[in-house]
Structures are given as C-alpha cells and as structure tokens.
Amino acid sequence: MQVLVWLVAAALAACQAAVLPPPIPHPKDVAEPLAVATCRAFCLQKFASGKEDTCLQQPDCFMCWKKCELLQGNYDVAGTDCSNPTVCYAGCQVACKFYEEEQFRRKAEHPVSHNREALKLSTLPQGAGVLSWAPLPKPNLVYLLVAKPGNSNIWRQISQSTESEVRLESGHLALEPNSSVCVLAVGPKGLVSILTLDTSTVLLPNIPELVVRKEPWRLMEVSMHYKYPRRRHEGLQVITEVAWEPQAPNATYIVTWELVGGGLKGNLFTSSTNVSLSLWTDTLYYIQVNS
C-alpha cells in the first residue's frame, strides 16, 4: 500500500512503562475544553438526528461546532452577534443559547465511569499510529482527547471529535514515553465517561518493510477559489483542487480529508490524479491519498 499525505501524516501513541493505574484528569483540570465539548454535544443533539458522523457536513451543525469554541474563548467578543439573526444563523443561535442559558455549568452526568484499557494503540509507517476505542452506546457524544507530560500536572487538549479514533503526529506530546493520555466522552449534560490506556499492556507490532514507501509522493495544490452559497445560511466554502503524479497504470486512489484536531472527515474513490474538494473557510485540514 502506498500513502501520500498533505500537511501532516498520521499518529503514533507511545508506550509508557506504567505500573500504577494511569492518572485521570479532574473535571476542573480541563474545565474550558470540557465546556466546549459539552456545547458541541448540545449541537449534535439539536442537529445530528441520530447521524453524528455526518452532522458536521451540514452548515448549521458545523457553524454551531465552531461557535462553541469562539464563545468559550471570548464570550464578550464572540457573543456580540448572538442577538443578530441576519449574521448569526441557526447553528450560531444554538451555541449562543447554550452559553446564554449557562447550560455548560450543569454538573456531569452521573455516574461517570472510568474504563481502563479502553484505548487501543495501533502503529503506522514512519513512526505514526492511531489511538482508537469502541464508541460508547450513547447518542450525541463528543470525544475529548487530553494528555499531560509525566513531569507536569497540567492536562492539555489534543482534539475534539465525534470519531472514535485520533491520529497523532510522530513526536506529539501524547506519544512521549512518560505522558498520560485520556479520552473524555462528553454528552449534552457534561462528562459521561473517561477512557484510559494502560500502557503496561501495550505491545507495538512489527511493521513490514514493504508498507513503507521510501520516496514520498508529492501532493500539489493546483488552485483555490471561493464558492459562494446559494442560500444565506450555508456559509462560504473554498474549492481546493489538489493533484499528484500517477503511481501505477490503472491505479485507484482513496482521497481522505479531515479537520485538524478531528470532527469532520470525508473520503472519495477516484481513478483520476486530481480532485476538487469543498472545504470550509478559516479551517485547517489533513488531506491524504492512498493507492
């Protein structure tokens, strides 16, 4: 299998030599990202209709997701348009309502469960890998990945997503030998469960040499231009065309794009060596091509 990645490749989660049970964060240690995740779970409750994996592909759901972070970061500034429905559409209004009604101050759902060894580590070529877990049987969940160095008590947010896996860059904080890693499952009423990785049980499998391509492909940006919405609430998008050199006669390619930090993910199959993608403005993406 050959792989081409634009921006960043994927992720490796490192193995800690842990004897004691892995530490978990107290909610107050991650208060701000937990509030954002709770707001985003509220967005899913309003817009997902049982389809959390595609909710962020809808303009209202995506706007709600982004607005939650903006309001938490600086409510005095980001909240100035909440009372103006001509610029703050349905998704924006839902996030504003969440903060205005102080729903983010509600206590966590009880009981909060702690699932040790719920996180799984899979290695990838070139020092990368994937941290994954089984989705919890509850609707409208946002998964908040946090990590902290072994010599620190400060937990840092890595990503928030509706997906049950996270890809991390080689050398990432979460991959350092003495780091602690947790995933907080968050619902519209707050924290639901904490998932941890018992790294003392982790075995890193050998990676066959054949899966590593020595010469990386070159993924080229051909053009980028705005796509203006047909409807006012849909939002501005950027049409991005990317291309690559053919890898084999009659090859088929899988093109995957996702938000940096998780959340929105899409893919398509093509026999062409170039594609056009509709991406949201002011947003960073990973774009990857496999053959």
C-alpha positions as CSV (number, residue, x, y, z in Angstrom):
1,M,0.0,0.0,0.0
2,Q,1.3,3.4,-0.9
3,V,0.4,6.5,1.0
4,L,0.6,10.2,0.3
5,V,-0.2,12.8,3.0
6,W,-0.6,16.6,2.5
7,L,0.2,18.8,5.6
8,V,0.7,16.0,8.2
9,A,0.7,12.2,8.1
10,A,-0.8,10.2,11.0
11,A,-0.1,9.3,14.5
12,L,1.8,7.1,16.9
13,A,0.9,6.7,20.5
14,A,3.9,5.8,22.7
15,C,4.2,3.1,25.2
16,Q,4.6,4.2,28.8
17,A,6.2,1.9,31.4
18,A,3.3,2.2,33.8
19,V,2.9,0.1,36.9
20,L,0.3,2.2,38.8
21,P,-3.1,2.8,37.3
22,P,-3.0,5.6,34.7
23,P,-3.9,9.0,36.1
24,I,-7.1,10.7,35.0
25,P,-7.9,14.4,35.0
26,H,-10.3,16.0,37.4
27,P,-13.1,18.0,35.5
28,K,-11.7,21.3,36.9
29,D,-8.4,20.5,35.3
30,V,-10.0,20.5,31.9
31,A,-12.8,22.9,32.6
32,E,-12.6,25.0,29.4
33,P,-12.2,22.3,26.8
34,L,-14.9,20.3,28.7
35,A,-17.3,23.2,28.4
36,V,-16.6,23.4,24.7
37,A,-17.2,19.7,24.2
38,T,-20.4,19.9,26.2
39,C,-21.6,22.7,24.0
40,R,-20.7,20.7,20.9
41,A,-22.6,17.7,22.2
42,F,-25.6,20.1,22.6
43,C,-25.1,21.0,18.9
44,L,-25.2,17.3,18.0
45,Q,-28.4,16.9,20.0
46,K,-30.0,19.7,18.0
47,F,-28.8,18.9,14.5
48,A,-27.5,15.3,14.3
49,S,-30.8,13.4,14.2
50,G,-29.0,10.2,15.0
51,K,-26.3,10.8,12.4
52,E,-23.4,12.2,14.5
53,D,-20.8,11.0,12.0
54,T,-22.2,13.3,9.2
55,C,-23.6,16.2,11.3
56,L,-20.6,18.4,10.8
57,Q,-21.1,18.1,7.0
58,Q,-24.2,20.2,7.5
59,P,-23.7,24.0,7.6
60,D,-25.8,24.6,10.7
61,C,-24.1,21.8,12.7
62,F,-20.6,22.9,11.6
63,M,-21.3,26.5,12.5
64,C,-22.6,25.5,15.9
65,W,-19.4,23.4,16.5
66,K,-17.1,26.3,15.6
67,K,-19.1,28.9,17.6
68,C,-18.9,26.9,20.8
69,E,-15.1,27.3,20.8
70,L,-15.3,31.0,19.9
71,L,-17.8,31.7,22.7
72,Q,-15.7,29.9,25.3
73,G,-12.6,31.7,24.2
74,N,-14.0,35.2,24.4
75,Y,-17.7,35.4,25.0
76,D,-17.7,39.3,25.2
77,V,-16.5,39.5,21.6
78,A,-17.9,36.3,20.0
79,G,-21.3,36.9,21.7
80,T,-21.9,40.3,20.1
81,D,-23.6,38.8,17.1
82,C,-25.8,36.4,19.1
83,S,-28.8,38.8,19.0
84,N,-28.5,39.4,15.3
85,P,-30.1,36.6,13.3
86,T,-29.1,38.2,10.0
87,V,-25.5,37.2,10.6
88,C,-25.9,34.5,13.4
89,Y,-27.8,31.7,11.7
90,A,-29.4,28.6,13.2
91,G,-26.1,26.9,14.2
92,C,-24.7,30.0,15.7
93,Q,-28.0,30.6,17.6
94,V,-27.9,27.2,19.2
95,A,-24.4,27.7,20.5
96,C,-25.4,31.2,21.8
97,K,-28.4,29.7,23.5
98,F,-26.3,27.1,25.2
99,Y,-24.0,29.7,26.8
100,E,-26.7,32.3,27.5
101,E,-28.7,29.8,29.5
102,E,-25.5,28.7,31.3
103,Q,-26.2,25.1,30.4
104,F,-22.4,24.5,30.4
105,R,-22.5,25.0,34.1
106,R,-24.6,21.9,34.7
107,K,-22.9,19.0,36.6
108,A,-21.6,16.0,34.8
109,E,-23.9,13.1,34.2
110,H,-23.8,10.5,37.0
111,P,-22.3,8.1,37.4
112,V,-19.2,8.9,35.5
113,S,-17.5,5.6,34.5
114,H,-13.7,5.0,34.2
115,N,-12.9,2.5,31.5
116,R,-9.2,1.4,31.9
117,E,-7.6,-0.2,28.9
118,A,-10.5,1.1,26.7
119,L,-8.0,2.9,24.4
120,K,-6.1,0.9,21.8
121,L,-2.9,1.8,20.1
122,S,-2.1,0.8,16.5
123,T,1.2,1.7,14.9
124,L,1.6,3.1,11.3
125,P,4.5,3.5,9.0
126,Q,7.1,6.2,9.5
127,G,6.7,6.5,13.3
128,A,3.0,7.2,13.2
129,G,-0.1,5.5,14.6
130,V,-3.8,5.6,15.7
131,L,-5.4,5.8,19.1
132,S,-8.9,4.2,18.9
133,W,-11.7,3.0,21.1
134,A,-15.1,1.4,20.8
135,P,-17.9,4.0,20.5
136,L,-20.0,4.3,23.7
137,P,-23.6,3.3,23.3
138,K,-25.0,6.8,23.9
139,P,-26.1,9.4,21.3
140,N,-24.6,12.8,20.8
141,L,-21.2,12.2,22.3
142,V,-18.1,14.3,21.7
143,Y,-14.7,12.6,22.5
144,L,-12.2,15.0,24.1
145,L,-8.6,13.7,23.9
146,V,-6.3,15.2,26.6
147,A,-2.7,14.4,27.6
148,K,-0.1,15.6,30.1
149,P,3.7,15.1,30.4
150,G,5.0,12.8,33.1
151,N,6.6,15.7,34.9
152,S,3.5,18.0,34.9
153,N,0.1,18.2,36.4
154,I,-1.3,20.2,33.6
155,W,-3.6,18.4,31.1
156,R,-3.7,19.7,27.6
157,Q,-6.4,19.3,25.0
158,I,-5.3,17.4,21.9
159,S,-8.5,17.2,19.9
160,Q,-12.3,17.0,20.0
161,S,-14.2,14.8,17.6
162,T,-17.3,12.6,17.0
163,E,-15.0,9.9,15.6
164,S,-13.7,7.0,17.8
165,E,-10.1,7.4,16.7
166,V,-7.5,10.0,16.7
167,R,-4.3,10.2,14.5
168,L,-1.3,11.9,16.1
169,E,1.9,13.2,14.6
170,S,5.2,11.5,15.4
171,G,6.8,13.2,18.4
172,H,3.5,14.5,19.7
173,L,3.0,15.1,23.4
174,A,0.7,12.2,23.7
175,L,3.4,9.9,22.3
176,E,6.1,10.8,24.8
177,P,7.1,7.8,26.9
178,N,6.1,9.3,30.2
179,S,2.9,11.1,29.1
180,S,-0.6,10.2,30.3
181,V,-3.4,10.0,27.8
182,C,-7.2,10.1,28.4
183,V,-10.3,10.4,26.3
184,L,-13.3,12.1,27.9
185,A,-16.7,11.1,26.5
186,V,-18.9,14.2,26.8
187,G,-22.6,14.5,26.3
188,P,-25.0,17.5,26.3
189,K,-25.2,17.4,30.1
190,G,-21.4,17.1,30.6
191,L,-18.9,14.3,31.3
192,V,-20.1,10.8,30.7
193,S,-17.0,8.5,30.9
194,I,-13.2,8.6,31.0
195,L,-11.3,6.2,28.8
196,T,-7.6,5.5,29.5
197,L,-4.7,3.5,28.0
198,D,-2.9,1.0,30.3
199,T,0.4,1.3,28.5
200,S,1.9,-1.5,30.5
201,T,-0.1,-3.9,28.4
202,V,0.7,-2.3,25.0
203,L,2.7,-4.3,22.5
204,L,3.9,-2.4,19.5
205,P,3.7,-4.7,16.5
206,N,6.4,-5.0,13.9
207,I,5.7,-3.1,10.7
208,P,6.5,-4.9,7.5
209,E,9.1,-3.0,5.5
210,L,7.1,-3.4,2.3
211,V,4.3,-1.0,3.6
212,V,6.8,1.9,3.9
213,R,7.3,3.9,0.7
214,K,10.8,5.3,0.7
215,E,10.1,8.2,-1.6
216,P,7.0,10.2,-0.5
217,W,4.6,11.3,-3.2
218,R,4.2,15.0,-3.9
219,L,0.7,16.3,-3.4
220,M,0.3,19.6,-5.2
221,E,-2.1,22.4,-4.6
222,V,-3.5,23.4,-8.1
223,S,-6.0,26.1,-7.2
224,M,-8.2,27.5,-4.5
225,H,-11.2,29.7,-5.0
226,Y,-14.3,30.7,-3.1
227,K,-17.7,29.1,-3.6
228,Y,-20.4,31.5,-2.7
229,P,-23.5,29.9,-1.1
230,R,-26.8,29.6,-2.9
231,R,-28.6,30.1,0.4
232,R,-27.7,32.6,3.0
233,H,-27.2,30.2,5.9
234,E,-25.0,27.8,4.1
235,G,-21.7,29.7,4.5
236,L,-18.7,30.4,2.3
237,Q,-16.6,27.5,1.1
238,V,-13.3,27.1,-0.6
239,I,-13.0,24.9,-3.7
240,T,-9.5,23.3,-3.4
241,E,-8.0,21.3,-6.3
242,V,-5.1,19.0,-5.5
243,A,-3.2,16.7,-7.8
244,W,-0.4,14.0,-7.7
245,E,1.7,12.0,-10.1
246,P,0.3,8.6,-11.2
247,Q,1.7,5.7,-9.2
248,A,0.8,2.8,-11.4
249,P,-1.2,2.1,-14.6
250,N,-5.0,2.0,-13.9
251,A,-4.5,2.8,-10.2
252,T,-7.4,3.6,-8.0
253,Y,-6.9,6.2,-5.2
254,I,-8.7,6.9,-1.9
255,V,-8.7,10.6,-1.0
256,T,-9.4,11.4,2.6
257,W,-9.8,14.9,4.2
258,E,-10.4,15.8,7.8
259,L,-10.3,18.7,10.2
260,V,-7.0,19.1,12.1
261,G,-8.0,18.2,15.6
262,G,-10.8,15.9,14.4
263,G,-14.5,16.4,14.0
264,L,-15.2,16.3,10.2
265,K,-14.0,13.6,7.9
266,G,-14.8,12.6,4.3
267,N,-13.4,10.4,1.6
268,L,-13.8,9.5,-2.1
269,F,-12.5,7.0,-4.6
270,T,-11.1,8.0,-7.9
271,S,-9.0,6.8,-10.8
272,S,-8.0,10.4,-11.6
273,T,-4.8,12.0,-10.3
274,N,-6.6,15.2,-9.3
275,V,-9.7,16.1,-7.3
276,S,-11.6,19.1,-6.2
277,L,-12.7,19.4,-2.6
278,S,-15.2,21.7,-1.0
279,L,-13.7,22.9,2.3
280,W,-14.8,25.3,5.0
281,T,-13.0,28.7,5.2
282,D,-10.6,29.5,8.0
283,T,-10.1,25.8,8.8
284,L,-7.0,23.5,8.7
285,Y,-7.3,20.1,7.1
286,Y,-5.3,16.9,6.7
287,I,-5.6,15.7,3.1
288,Q,-4.3,12.1,2.4
289,V,-4.2,10.0,-0.7
290,N,-3.8,6.2,-0.6
291,S,-3.5,3.8,-3.6
